[in-house]
Every structure is written in C-alpha cells, then in structure tokens.
Amino acid sequence: MPRSARFSWGDAPLKHKLIVAFVVAVILLFVFLWIFDLIFLDTVYESIALRDLKNCVETVSENIASEDLNILIKHLAYHDNACVLVCDADGNELYSQAVRTDCTIHNISAENRIAYFDKVKENDGIYKEEIELEGFNDNYEHTEFEGDVPGDAAGGVKAAVYACVAEKDGAEVLILAEAVVTPEESTRVTWIAMLGIITGMLLLLAALLAAAIARYVARPIAKLTDAAKEISKGNADITISEGGGYREINELKEGLQYAANEVAELEHYRRELIANVSHDLRTPLTLIKGYAEMMRDIPDEARPENLQVVIDEASRLTNLVNEMLDLSKLQESGGGLKLKRFDAVRMLDDLVARHGKLIEHLGYKLEYEHEESAVVYADETKLMQVIYNLINNAINYCGDDKTVTVKEYTRHGNVRIEVIDKGEGIDVNVLPHIWDRYYKSEKSHRRATVGTGLGLSIVKTVMDKHPGGVYGVVTSVGEGSTFYVELPKC
C-alpha cells in the first residue's frame, strides 16, 4: 500500500474523533462499573445491610417504652427485611416479627437467648455475630424440572445478628434482630439488568451527543478550514459566514475573515504595484535608454538639455524606489515611530529654507507663515517627510503662479500645518482616491514634476500612526487646494 494511502488517526475528521471519544469514554465508564459490580457488590451490600440492622436494634431500644412498640417492630422488620425479637430475662418472647422462617433467633431455645444477655454486657451494650445459613436440599436437581427453574442451590448465604439490652418497666429486656447480608439472586439479576439498560441508553446518548457536538463544533471548524485553504490558494475574496454559538469559533471566524481581507487587499496592492511600477519604471527607462543611444550614435546630440533629461528621469526612478521603501517601512508592525517633544515651527523653518532654495531655480516660490513656537509630541523625521511630500504635491499642481504657501497656526488646541496651492483644485469624484497608493491625477506639468503616486499615501500612513494625528484637504475646482495635518499641541 502506498504511504500516502495509509489511514492515519491524525487525519480523521474531527466529528468522527468526537463520536469515537464519547463512545469510548462511556464504554470505559461502564467497564469500571461492571468490574465494581463483580468485585464489590457483595461487600457494599453487606455493609449497607449491617448498618440497617444495627439501626433497627437501636430504634427498638429507643422506643422500648412505647405502647405501640409492636406496630413499630412490624414496620421495621419489613422495611429492613429483618427478623426482630424482644424477650425478657428468662428468654420468653415479648414482641416478635419474623420475615423468614429459617431465622436463627426464632429457632433457638430460651437458654440460648439468655446467653445473649452476657454477650451484650461483655461488648459494651451491643453485640454482633455473623452466621452461615444452610443451603437448600442437596438432592435438588434443576434439570429434572420443566420451564424457567432456578439452578442448583448451594450454601454460603451469610446472615448477621445484632443484640442489645434495654430497660422496660424496671426490668431488663433483650432485643435481637437478624437479616441476610449477602445479596439475593433476584437482587443481582435486577442490578445487572438495570446496569445493562443504563449502559445501552448512555451509549446511545453519547453517540447522539457526540453527533450534536460534531455538528455544532466540527462543522464550523471544517468550514473555516476550507476557507483557510482557499485563502492559502490566493482566493482571498471570500466572505466567511460560518460561525458558532460560542466565543472561540466566532473569534476564529473573525480572525480568518480579517486575514482574508488583508490577503485580498495585499493581492490588490500587489497587482496595483506591478501595474503602476512597471509603467512608472518603463517610461523613464525608455527615455534614459533612448537619449543615451541617441547621444552615443549622434555625438552632436550630447547637449546639456538632453543630459538633463537623463538626469531627471534617473532622479525620478530614485524617488520612486525611495518612497516605495519608506511606505513599506511605515506599514511594518509598530510603524517605527520615534516620538518626542519638539518645536514644529523650528522644524518648518529648516525645511522651508532648504526646500525653497532647491526649487527656486525652477521658478517656484515657497511662502511661509507661522507662530513663534508650537511644541508637539511626534516623530520629527516622519513629520518632516509628511510636509515635504505635501509641498512636492503642491508644486506639481500649483498653477501658473508657481507659488506654494506653508502656514502654521494653533486651532482648537492642535498645531495645524497647511500647504496651499492655487492650482486647478481637485474634482469631487477624484477626491476619495487621492490618498490611495500609486494614485496620480491625469493633470500634470512637465515630465520632471510628475509624482510617484506615493506621497499622499505616505502622509496618510504617517498621520494614522501618530496619537491624535489628523489629515485632510479643503479644495474646490478652479480655486486650488489646501492640504493640512494636525497634531495635539503640548
């Protein structure tokens, strides 16, 4: 048999394991009960019979002065299946009730009854003895009779006698009680029959219970397992509706649905990445290759403007790769933020001064309005990257005046930083998508200023990770855009 075709208990379905486990547990339970019955039934039965017999004697002793003692003795005898005898000091019967004709205390002489007085006094007020009863007629042969007749009777039946002395009307009386302390055959048969019935009923109940548990536990898990397999195959665009009526299965379902959504989103971004990056890489690489080949084949074309195209496209490639790495790092667990208190105004002073000089030669103007000081609790490097991306985005779409304004002020206890351009604004249909990765407006300026499509996505990711971080845009078509971020002011 091939190795893969061999049966393994570990590969069995959960519902089958549950049914087998319940049935085996019930079988083991009743194996224990049957063993207990075979070994300890006689001992337990004898212990209970001796206790009842002793209680019978003590009850008669406590009520020895009652006028209705005879009625009490009768009820005790039939309740405890015991023969009861009360006699005087001369061995004469005063009260008597027998449930068996072969009991010892009713078939002994007065002298032997008197002997019990001394035995009781020698044993601190109560005396117990065990006796072996004679078996039935040894000449009985059950095979000689027709029908359902008992088997050959044998000896070994054990009885016990309890005795105590009480005082009635100023005279001592002897109280004797005798009962069989080994279980009768009918008792054994009844107990075994009941045990068999209970065993069958509990086996059936265990099977039904296991099937029910398998239905309400194993089936949801099996469905979730199938969903997990689909997710592992890349089919993450699924909705998991199978759950259970208890917390663990629901939590597992929610966790798996979350994983499915994450995988689906990851697959969406993967395809988007391939489409956008391949497009963004192909264009500058084509230009770089084309201009380089042109300058190689036509030496006169190695002019500064052609070299500048190669430099611009190489810079674009560098920016794209760097922003991809930045976004990837931001989306890692924990975000990598290094929070501290710092003056946002001082940070903006340095950023605007450096960036203003960088874009000045391209004809752009960077204006700056601010308070004297504004302390925030944030990651200074990441916040600087956010403002840098907002400024670059504004430069790409600032319009003919080529002016971008950076404004800082306090608003409702928050430090608000705005980056304002006077471009064409953003259409209401486009607005929900501007924070998505790789999204770029179709309206752009010359090739060197086209963005990578990651700048605003980085802004969103950084501000989402900051405590109390807020971001947004106020815009209308034809009136420009105001992108802003807010952080609580310390």
C-alpha positions in Angstrom: 0.0 0.0 0.0 1.4 3.4 -0.9 2.5 5.5 2.1 0.0 8.3 1.2 -2.9 5.8 1.1 -2.4 4.6 4.7 -5.0 5.5 7.2 -3.8 7.9 10.0 -5.9 8.7 13.0 -4.5 12.1 13.0 -6.1 12.7 9.6 -9.5 11.6 10.7 -12.3 14.2 10.7 -13.0 16.0 14.0 -16.6 14.8 14.1 -15.5 11.2 13.8 -13.0 11.7 16.6 -15.6 13.2 18.9 -18.0 10.4 18.3 -15.3 7.8 19.0 -14.1 9.6 22.1 -17.6 9.9 23.6 -18.4 6.2 22.9 -15.0 5.0 24.3 -15.5 7.2 27.4 -18.9 5.7 28.1 -17.6 2.1 27.5 -14.7 2.7 29.9 -17.1 4.1 32.5 -19.3 1.0 32.3 -16.4 -1.4 32.2 -15.4 0.2 35.5 -19.0 -0.2 36.8 -19.2 -3.8 35.8 -15.9 -4.6 37.4 -17.0 -2.8 40.5 -20.2 -4.9 40.5 -18.4 -8.2 40.2 -15.8 -7.4 42.9 -17.5 -5.1 45.4 -21.3 -5.8 45.1 -21.2 -8.3 48.0 -19.1 -6.1 50.2 -21.2 -2.9 49.6 -24.5 -4.8 50.1 -23.2 -6.4 53.3 -22.1 -3.0 54.7 -25.5 -1.4 54.0 -27.4 -4.4 55.4 -25.3 -4.4 58.6 -25.9 -0.7 59.1 -29.6 -1.0 58.6 -29.7 -4.0 61.0 -27.9 -2.0 63.7 -30.2 1.0 63.2 -33.1 -1.3 63.6 -31.9 -2.6 67.0 -31.1 0.9 68.2 -34.5 2.2 67.1 -36.4 -0.5 69.1 -34.2 0.2 72.1 -35.0 3.9 72.0 -38.8 3.2 71.7 -38.9 0.2 74.2 -41.3 2.0 76.5 -43.8 2.9 73.7 -47.3 1.3 73.9 -47.2 0.9 70.1 -43.9 -0.9 70.1 -45.4 -3.9 68.4 -46.5 -1.8 65.4 -43.0 -0.2 65.2 -41.3 -3.6 65.2 -43.6 -4.8 62.4 -42.7 -1.8 60.2 -39.0 -2.0 61.0 -38.9 -5.7 60.1 -40.5 -5.3 56.7 -38.6 -2.1 56.0 -35.2 -3.6 56.8 -36.1 -7.2 55.7 -35.1 -8.3 59.2 -36.5 -10.6 61.9 -36.9 -8.9 65.2 -37.4 -10.4 68.7 -37.8 -8.8 72.1 -37.6 -11.2 75.1 -37.3 -10.9 78.9 -34.5 -12.1 81.2 -35.9 -15.7 81.1 -35.9 -15.9 77.3 -39.6 -15.5 76.9 -40.9 -13.6 73.8 -42.4 -10.2 74.5 -42.6 -8.9 70.9 -41.7 -10.7 67.7 -41.8 -10.2 64.0 -40.3 -12.7 61.5 -39.8 -12.3 57.8 -38.1 -15.6 57.3 -39.0 -19.0 58.7 -35.4 -20.1 59.0 -34.0 -17.3 61.0 -31.8 -18.2 64.0 -33.3 -16.0 66.7 -36.7 -17.5 66.3 -35.5 -21.1 66.3 -33.2 -21.1 69.3 -34.1 -22.1 72.9 -34.8 -19.8 75.8 -31.4 -20.7 77.3 -29.5 -19.7 74.2 -31.4 -16.4 74.1 -30.4 -15.7 77.7 -26.8 -16.3 76.7 -27.1 -13.1 74.6 -27.5 -11.0 77.8 -24.0 -11.9 78.8 -22.6 -11.3 75.3 -24.1 -7.9 75.1 -22.8 -6.9 78.6 -19.3 -8.1 77.6 -19.3 -6.0 74.5 -20.3 -2.5 75.8 -24.0 -2.7 75.2 -24.3 -4.1 71.7 -23.3 -7.4 70.3 -22.9 -8.6 66.7 -22.3 -12.0 65.2 -22.3 -13.4 61.7 -23.6 -16.9 60.9 -23.6 -19.1 57.8 -27.1 -20.3 56.8 -27.5 -23.8 55.5 -28.2 -24.2 51.8 -31.2 -25.8 50.2 -31.8 -29.5 49.9 -28.8 -31.0 48.3 -31.0 -33.5 46.4 -32.4 -30.7 44.2 -31.6 -31.1 40.5 -32.9 -28.3 38.4 -32.6 -30.5 35.2 -35.4 -32.7 36.5 -38.0 -29.8 36.1 -39.5 -28.1 33.1 -39.6 -24.3 32.5 -37.6 -21.5 33.9 -36.5 -23.0 37.2 -33.6 -21.8 39.4 -30.2 -23.6 39.3 -28.9 -25.9 41.9 -28.9 -24.1 45.2 -25.7 -24.0 47.3 -24.7 -22.9 50.8 -22.7 -19.8 51.5 -25.6 -17.5 52.4 -24.5 -15.2 55.3 -26.7 -13.7 57.9 -25.9 -11.4 60.9 -27.4 -11.0 64.3 -27.4 -7.8 66.4 -28.4 -7.7 70.1 -28.7 -5.1 72.8 -30.2 -4.8 76.3 -32.7 -2.2 77.2 -34.8 -1.5 80.3 -38.6 -1.8 80.2 -40.8 -1.2 83.3 -37.8 -1.6 85.5 -36.7 -4.9 84.1 -34.0 -5.7 81.5 -35.2 -7.0 78.1 -33.1 -8.4 75.2 -33.6 -7.0 71.7 -32.5 -9.3 68.8 -32.5 -8.6 65.1 -31.3 -10.9 62.3 -31.0 -10.3 58.5 -29.4 -11.8 55.5 -26.4 -9.7 54.5 -25.5 -11.3 51.1 -27.4 -10.2 48.1 -30.1 -12.4 46.9 -30.1 -13.8 43.3 -33.0 -11.6 42.4 -31.1 -8.5 43.6 -28.1 -9.5 41.5 -30.3 -10.1 38.4 -32.1 -6.8 38.9 -28.9 -4.8 39.3 -27.3 -6.4 36.3 -30.4 -5.8 34.2 -30.5 -2.1 35.2 -26.8 -1.7 34.6 -27.3 -3.2 31.1 -30.2 -0.9 30.3 -28.3 2.2 31.6 -25.3 1.1 29.6 -27.3 0.9 26.4 -29.1 4.2 27.0 -25.9 6.1 27.8 -24.1 4.6 24.8 -27.0 5.9 22.6 -27.0 9.2 24.4 -23.2 9.5 24.0 -23.5 8.9 20.3 -26.2 11.4 19.9 -24.4 14.0 22.0 -21.2 13.4 20.1 -23.1 13.8 16.8 -24.6 17.1 18.0 -21.3 18.4 19.2 -19.7 17.4 15.9 -22.5 19.2 14.1 -22.1 22.5 16.1 -18.4 22.4 16.7 -16.7 20.3 14.0 -18.8 21.6 11.1 -17.9 25.3 11.6 -14.3 24.4 12.1 -14.4 22.3 8.9 -15.9 25.3 7.0 -13.3 27.6 8.4 -10.6 25.1 7.4 -11.9 25.1 3.9 -11.9 28.9 3.9 -8.3 28.9 5.1 -7.3 26.6 2.3 -9.0 28.9 -0.2 -7.1 31.8 1.2 -3.8 29.9 1.0 -4.5 29.3 -2.7 -4.9 33.1 -3.2 -8.7 33.1 -3.3 -9.0 35.7 -0.6 -12.0 37.5 -2.0 -14.5 35.5 0.1 -17.0 36.2 2.9 -16.9 33.7 5.8 -20.4 33.3 7.1 -20.0 30.0 9.0 -19.6 30.5 12.7 -20.7 29.0 16.0 -22.8 29.8 19.0 -19.7 30.3 21.2 -17.0 32.8 21.5 -13.9 30.8 20.4 -15.4 29.8 17.0 -16.7 33.4 16.4 -13.2 34.8 17.3 -11.6 32.3 14.9 -14.1 33.3 12.2 -13.4 37.0 12.7 -9.7 36.4 12.7 -9.8 34.4 9.5 -12.1 37.0 7.9 -9.6 39.7 8.8 -6.8 37.6 7.3 -8.8 37.1 4.2 -9.5 40.8 3.9 -5.8 41.6 4.4 -4.7 39.0 1.9 -7.3 40.3 -0.6 -6.0 43.9 0.0 -2.4 42.7 -0.3 -3.3 40.9 -3.6 -5.0 44.1 -4.8 -1.9 46.2 -3.9 0.4 43.6 -5.5 -1.4 43.8 -8.8 -1.6 47.6 -8.5 2.2 47.7 -7.7 3.1 45.6 -10.7 0.9 47.7 -13.0 2.0 51.1 -11.7 5.6 50.4 -11.0 6.1 48.6 -14.3 4.5 51.6 -16.0 6.5 54.1 -14.0 9.7 52.3 -14.5 9.2 51.6 -18.2 8.8 55.2 -19.2 11.9 56.7 -17.6 14.0 53.7 -18.5 12.8 54.0 -22.1 13.7 57.7 -22.1 17.1 57.1 -20.5 17.9 54.4 -23.0 16.7 56.4 -25.9 18.5 59.5 -25.1 21.7 57.6 -24.2 21.6 55.7 -27.5 21.0 58.9 -29.4 23.9 60.7 -27.8 26.1 57.6 -28.4 25.2 57.4 -32.1 25.0 61.2 -32.7 27.8 62.9 -30.8 26.3 66.3 -31.6 23.2 65.4 -29.6 25.2 65.2 -26.4 23.9 68.6 -25.4 23.1 69.8 -21.8 19.4 69.7 -22.3 19.5 66.0 -23.4 21.7 65.1 -20.5 19.3 66.9 -18.2 16.5 64.6 -19.4 18.6 61.6 -18.5 19.4 63.1 -15.0 15.7 64.0 -14.4 14.5 60.5 -15.3 17.2 58.9 -13.1 16.1 61.1 -10.3 12.5 60.1 -10.8 13.5 56.5 -10.6 15.4 57.2 -7.4 12.4 59.0 -5.8 10.1 56.2 -6.8 12.3 53.5 -5.2 12.9 55.6 -2.1 9.2 56.3 -1.5 8.4 52.6 -2.0 10.9 51.7 0.7 9.6 54.5 3.0 6.0 53.3 2.7 7.0 49.7 3.2 8.8 50.6 6.4 5.9 52.7 7.7 3.5 49.8 7.2 5.6 47.4 9.2 4.4 46.3 12.7 4.8 49.2 15.2 5.4 51.8 12.4 8.9 52.6 13.6 7.9 55.9 15.1 10.3 57.7 17.5 8.1 60.0 19.4 9.5 63.0 21.2 8.7 66.7 22.0 10.0 69.2 19.6 9.2 72.7 18.2 7.3 72.2 14.9 7.9 75.9 14.0 11.7 75.3 14.2 11.4 72.2 12.1 9.4 74.0 9.4 11.9 76.9 9.4 14.7 74.5 8.4 12.6 72.5 5.9 11.2 75.6 4.1 14.6 77.2 4.0 16.2 74.2 2.4 13.4 73.2 0.1 12.8 76.8 -1.0 16.4 77.1 -2.3 16.1 73.7 -4.0 13.0 74.7 -6.1 13.9 78.4 -6.5 16.0 77.7 -9.7 12.9 76.1 -11.3 10.9 79.3 -10.8 8.8 78.2 -7.9 8.2 80.4 -4.8 7.6 79.0 -1.3 5.9 81.3 1.2 5.8 80.6 4.9 3.5 81.9 7.7 3.9 80.7 11.3 3.6 81.3 15.1 6.6 81.9 17.3 6.6 78.4 18.7 4.5 75.2 18.6 5.6 72.2 20.6 4.2 68.8 19.5 4.8 65.2 20.5 5.6 63.3 17.3 8.3 61.7 15.2 10.2 64.7 13.9 11.7 62.9 10.9 8.4 61.4 9.8 6.5 64.7 10.2 9.2 66.4 8.1 8.7 63.8 5.4 4.9 64.4 5.5 5.3 68.2 5.0 8.0 67.5 2.3 5.5 65.3 0.4 2.7 67.9 0.7 5.0 70.6 -0.6 6.1 68.5 -3.6 2.5 67.6 -4.3 1.5 71.3 -4.2 4.4 72.2 -6.5 3.2 69.6 -9.1 -0.2 71.2 -9.2 0.3 74.8 -8.1 -0.7 76.5 -11.3 0.8 79.3 -13.3 1.8 81.5 -10.4 4.1 78.7 -9.2 3.5 79.8 -5.6 3.1 77.4 -2.6 2.2 78.7 0.9 3.1 76.8 4.1 1.1 78.1 7.1 1.3 77.0 10.7 -1.1 78.1 13.5 -3.0 76.8 16.5 -6.5 75.6 16.0 -8.7 74.1 18.8 -5.7 73.1 20.8 -4.0 71.4 17.8 -1.0 72.6 15.8 -2.3 72.8 12.2 0.1 72.9 9.3 -1.4 73.8 5.9 0.2 73.6 2.4 -1.7 75.8 0.0 -1.6 75.9 -3.8 -3.6 78.0 -6.3 -3.9 75.3 -8.9 -7.0 73.8 -10.5 -8.2 72.1 -7.4 -9.5 68.5 -7.1 -12.7 67.2 -8.6 -15.2 65.8 -6.1 -15.2 62.5 -8.0 -11.4 62.2 -7.6 -11.2 63.3 -4.0 -11.8 59.9 -2.3 -8.9 58.4 -4.2 -6.1 60.9 -3.7 -4.8 59.1 -0.5 -4.6 55.7 -2.3 -1.2 54.3 -3.2 0.0 55.0 -6.7 -2.9 57.3 -7.5 -1.9 60.2 -9.7 -4.1 62.8 -11.3 -4.1 62.8 -15.1 -3.4 66.5 -15.0 0.3 67.2 -14.5 3.0 69.6 -15.6 6.2 68.7 -17.4 7.7 65.3 -17.0 10.2 66.2 -14.3 7.5 67.2 -11.9 5.2 64.2 -12.2 4.9 62.5 -8.8 5.3 58.8 -7.9 1.8 58.4 -6.6 3.1 57.5 -3.1 3.4 60.9 -1.5 -0.1 61.4 -0.1 -0.3 57.7 0.8 2.8 58.2 3.0 1.1 61.3 4.5 -2.0 59.2 5.4 0.1 56.3 6.8 2.3 58.5 9.0 -0.6 60.6 10.4 -2.7 57.5 11.1 0.1 56.1 13.3 0.6 59.3 15.3 -1.5 59.8 18.5 -4.2 62.3 17.7 -3.0 62.8 14.2 -5.4 64.4 11.7 -5.0 65.0 8.0 -7.3 66.2 5.1 -7.8 68.6 2.3 -10.0 71.5 1.5 -10.4 72.0 -2.2 -12.8 73.1 -5.0 -12.3 73.1 -8.8 -10.7 76.3 -10.0 -9.7 77.6 -6.6 -6.7 75.5 -5.6 -6.2 73.1 -2.7 -5.3 73.3 1.0 -3.8 70.1 2.4 -3.4 70.1 6.2 -2.2 67.9 9.1 -2.9 68.4 12.8 -1.2 67.2 16.0 -2.1 68.0 19.6 -0.2 70.9 20.9 1.9 70.3 24.1 
